[in-house]
Amino acid sequence: MAKKKPEEENPVEEKESKQNSGGNTLKMILMIGLPLMIVQAVLAWFLISSFAQPTKAVSDSEEQVEEDDDTPGLLYEFGDVIVNPAGTAGSRFLNATIVLEYTNAELEAEITDKNVQLRDALVNVLISKTIIELDGAEARASIKEEIKAGCNDILKKGKVRAIYLPRFIFQ
């Protein structure tokens, strides 16, 4: 009658405990991990949908301008707009030629009629800028957008599509 060695009993018990602990780990992952992943997915969806910008409705006049983007527009030139930039106390000046691009042929008559108001809007944008604000590509893009917005506020029969600055010299 041989005695059983305690070493033989332990491997069987260890195998059973490993199988039980493996099942417990899987249950633990399913009970905690799965709901946590679902909460993260819902949170991500909410954040993305709340920060995504809705598409804006476009009016008929804006649609017309966007449709004609490929075709060259009509041009109207304001030559020699000379101003003293802000902060120069008259010691420096800016000489610019500003060209408006538009697609509506009826707009030329309105631009001609409102030449004084448009030139005043151009001058007001330019005199509000310092030399530092006038220098550089980003500054020119910003100035073009401000001029475009100012002109479009004045014009009623159509919109200016683009602004060009073929001459933009300051001393």
C-alpha positions as CSV (number, residue, x, y, z in Angstrom):
1,M,0.0,0.0,0.0
2,A,1.8,2.8,-1.3
3,K,1.3,6.2,0.0
4,K,0.4,8.9,-2.5
5,K,2.9,11.5,-2.8
6,P,1.6,15.0,-2.0
7,E,3.3,16.2,-5.2
8,E,0.9,14.2,-7.4
9,E,-2.2,15.8,-5.8
10,N,-1.0,19.4,-6.2
11,P,-0.7,19.5,-10.0
12,V,-4.4,18.5,-10.4
13,E,-5.4,21.1,-7.9
14,E,-3.3,23.7,-9.6
15,K,-4.9,22.9,-13.0
16,E,-8.3,23.3,-11.5
17,S,-7.5,26.6,-9.8
18,K,-6.0,27.9,-13.1
19,Q,-9.1,27.0,-15.0
20,N,-11.3,28.7,-12.4
21,S,-9.2,31.8,-12.3
22,G,-9.2,32.0,-16.1
23,G,-13.0,31.9,-16.0
24,N,-13.1,34.5,-13.3
25,T,-10.8,36.8,-15.4
26,L,-13.0,36.4,-18.4
27,K,-16.1,37.2,-16.3
28,M,-14.3,40.2,-14.8
29,I,-13.4,41.5,-18.3
30,L,-17.0,41.1,-19.5
31,M,-18.5,42.7,-16.4
32,I,-16.2,45.7,-16.3
33,G,-14.5,46.1,-19.6
34,L,-17.5,45.7,-21.9
35,P,-19.6,48.4,-20.2
36,L,-16.6,50.6,-20.0
37,M,-16.1,50.3,-23.8
38,I,-19.7,51.0,-24.5
39,V,-19.6,54.1,-22.3
40,Q,-16.5,55.3,-24.1
41,A,-18.1,54.7,-27.5
42,V,-21.2,56.7,-26.5
43,L,-19.1,59.5,-25.1
44,A,-17.0,59.6,-28.3
45,W,-20.1,59.7,-30.5
46,F,-21.6,62.5,-28.4
47,L,-18.4,64.6,-28.5
48,I,-17.9,64.2,-32.2
49,S,-21.6,65.0,-33.0
50,S,-21.7,68.0,-30.8
51,F,-18.5,69.6,-32.1
52,A,-19.2,68.8,-35.8
53,Q,-20.3,71.9,-37.5
54,P,-23.6,71.7,-39.3
55,T,-23.6,72.7,-43.0
56,K,-25.1,76.1,-43.4
57,A,-27.9,77.0,-45.8
58,V,-26.6,79.0,-48.8
59,S,-28.7,81.8,-50.2
60,D,-29.4,82.0,-53.9
61,S,-26.9,84.8,-54.5
62,E,-24.1,82.9,-52.8
63,E,-24.9,79.8,-54.8
64,Q,-24.6,81.8,-58.0
65,V,-21.2,83.1,-57.0
66,E,-20.0,79.6,-56.1
67,E,-21.3,78.1,-59.3
68,D,-19.4,80.7,-61.4
69,D,-16.1,80.1,-59.6
70,D,-14.4,78.5,-62.6
71,T,-15.4,81.3,-65.1
72,P,-13.4,84.5,-65.1
73,G,-15.3,87.4,-63.6
74,L,-15.6,91.0,-64.5
75,L,-13.1,93.4,-62.9
76,Y,-13.4,96.9,-61.6
77,E,-10.2,98.8,-60.6
78,F,-9.8,101.4,-57.9
79,G,-6.4,102.9,-58.9
80,D,-4.0,104.8,-56.6
81,V,-5.7,104.5,-53.2
82,I,-3.1,106.4,-51.1
83,V,-3.4,106.4,-47.3
84,N,-1.3,107.0,-44.2
85,P,-1.4,103.7,-42.2
86,A,-2.3,103.8,-38.5
87,G,0.5,104.8,-36.1
88,T,2.7,106.5,-38.7
89,A,1.8,110.1,-37.9
90,G,1.9,110.8,-41.6
91,S,5.6,109.8,-42.0
92,R,4.7,106.7,-44.1
93,F,2.1,106.0,-46.8
94,L,0.5,103.1,-48.6
95,N,-0.2,103.3,-52.3
96,A,-2.5,100.5,-53.5
97,T,-4.4,99.5,-56.5
98,I,-7.5,97.5,-55.6
99,V,-9.4,95.4,-58.1
100,L,-12.9,93.9,-57.4
101,E,-13.9,90.8,-59.2
102,Y,-17.6,90.1,-59.7
103,T,-19.8,88.0,-61.9
104,N,-23.1,89.9,-62.1
105,A,-22.9,92.3,-65.1
106,E,-25.6,94.5,-63.5
107,L,-23.2,95.1,-60.6
108,E,-20.8,97.3,-62.7
109,A,-23.4,100.1,-62.9
110,E,-24.0,99.9,-59.1
111,I,-20.2,100.0,-58.4
112,T,-19.9,103.0,-60.7
113,D,-22.8,104.7,-58.9
114,K,-21.4,103.9,-55.4
115,N,-17.8,104.6,-56.3
116,V,-17.4,107.2,-53.5
117,Q,-18.9,104.9,-50.8
118,L,-16.8,101.9,-52.0
119,R,-13.6,104.0,-52.1
120,D,-14.3,105.3,-48.6
121,A,-14.8,101.7,-47.3
122,L,-11.4,100.8,-48.9
123,V,-9.7,103.7,-47.3
124,N,-11.2,103.0,-43.9
125,V,-9.9,99.4,-44.0
126,L,-6.5,100.5,-45.0
127,I,-6.0,103.4,-42.5
128,S,-7.1,101.2,-39.6
129,K,-4.0,99.0,-40.2
130,T,-0.5,99.6,-38.9
131,I,2.6,98.9,-41.0
132,I,3.0,95.5,-39.2
133,E,-0.6,94.6,-39.9
134,L,-0.1,95.5,-43.6
135,D,3.1,93.4,-44.1
136,G,3.1,89.7,-45.1
137,A,1.0,87.3,-47.0
138,E,-1.4,86.5,-44.1
139,A,-1.9,90.3,-43.6
140,R,-2.8,90.7,-47.3
141,A,-5.3,87.9,-47.2
142,S,-6.9,89.4,-44.1
143,I,-7.1,92.8,-45.7
144,K,-8.7,91.3,-48.9
145,E,-11.4,89.6,-46.7
146,E,-12.1,92.9,-44.9
147,I,-12.3,94.8,-48.1
148,K,-14.6,92.2,-49.7
149,A,-16.9,92.2,-46.6
150,G,-17.0,96.0,-46.6
151,C,-17.9,96.2,-50.4
152,N,-20.5,93.4,-50.1
153,D,-22.2,95.4,-47.3
154,I,-22.6,98.4,-49.6
155,L,-23.6,96.6,-52.8
156,K,-27.1,95.3,-53.1
157,K,-27.4,93.9,-56.7
158,G,-24.7,91.3,-56.3
159,K,-21.6,90.3,-54.4
160,V,-17.9,90.8,-54.9
161,R,-16.3,87.4,-55.6
162,A,-12.6,88.3,-55.0
163,I,-10.3,91.2,-54.2
164,Y,-6.9,91.6,-56.0
165,L,-4.1,93.9,-54.9
166,P,-1.8,94.2,-58.0
167,R,0.0,97.2,-56.5
168,F,0.5,97.3,-52.7
169,I,3.5,99.6,-51.9
170,F,4.2,101.2,-48.6
171,Q,7.1,103.5,-47.6
